[in-house]
Amino acid sequence: MAVPKRKVSKSKRGKRRAHKKAIPPNLSLCQKCNEPRLPHHVCPRCGTYKGRKVIEVEEYSRN
C-alpha cells in the first residue's frame, strides 16, 4: 500500500482544494413569464420552451 513520505503542508493542501467549491446553478429567465429557470429546460412555472408551449402545468396555491 502506498504511504506518503512526508506530511502535506497546509499551503499545498489549500492549493489543491482551491477549485473544489460549490457553485450556484446558472439560471436564465423564461421568455414568457420572466421566471428564473435552468438553461435548456422547460420552464416549471408556465411550461414553455423556446417560446412554445411544451407541457401543461397545473396551477397551485401557496398556503
C-alpha positions in Angstrom: 0.0 0.0 0.0 1.3 3.5 -0.9 2.1 5.7 2.1 3.0 9.4 1.9 6.7 10.1 2.5 6.0 13.5 4.1 3.2 15.4 5.6 1.3 17.6 3.1 1.6 21.3 4.2 -1.4 23.5 4.8 -0.4 25.6 1.8 -0.1 22.6 -0.6 -3.4 21.2 0.7 -5.1 24.6 0.3 -3.9 24.9 -3.3 -5.3 21.5 -4.2 -8.7 22.4 -2.6 -8.8 25.8 -4.2 -11.0 24.7 -7.1 -13.3 22.4 -5.1 -16.1 24.8 -4.3 -19.9 24.7 -4.6 -21.1 26.8 -7.5 -24.6 28.1 -7.9 -26.5 26.8 -10.9 -26.6 29.1 -14.0 -30.1 30.4 -14.3 -31.7 32.1 -17.3 -35.0 33.9 -17.5 -38.1 32.5 -19.1 -39.0 34.4 -22.3 -42.7 34.3 -21.4 -43.0 34.7 -17.7 -39.5 36.1 -16.8 -39.1 33.4 -14.0 -35.6 32.0 -13.4 -35.1 28.5 -14.9 -32.3 26.2 -15.8 -31.0 26.7 -19.3 -32.2 24.1 -21.9 -35.0 23.1 -19.6 -38.8 23.6 -19.7 -40.0 26.5 -17.5 -41.6 24.9 -14.4 -44.0 27.8 -14.0 -45.5 28.2 -17.4 -44.4 25.0 -19.3 -42.8 26.7 -22.3 -39.5 26.0 -24.0 -38.0 28.3 -26.6 -41.2 30.4 -26.7 -43.7 27.5 -27.4 -45.9 25.6 -25.0 -44.5 22.1 -24.3 -46.2 20.8 -21.2 -49.5 21.6 -19.4 -48.8 23.0 -15.9 -51.5 23.0 -13.3 -51.7 26.0 -11.0 -51.2 25.6 -7.3 -51.8 27.9 -4.4 -49.2 28.7 -1.8 -50.7 28.4 1.7 
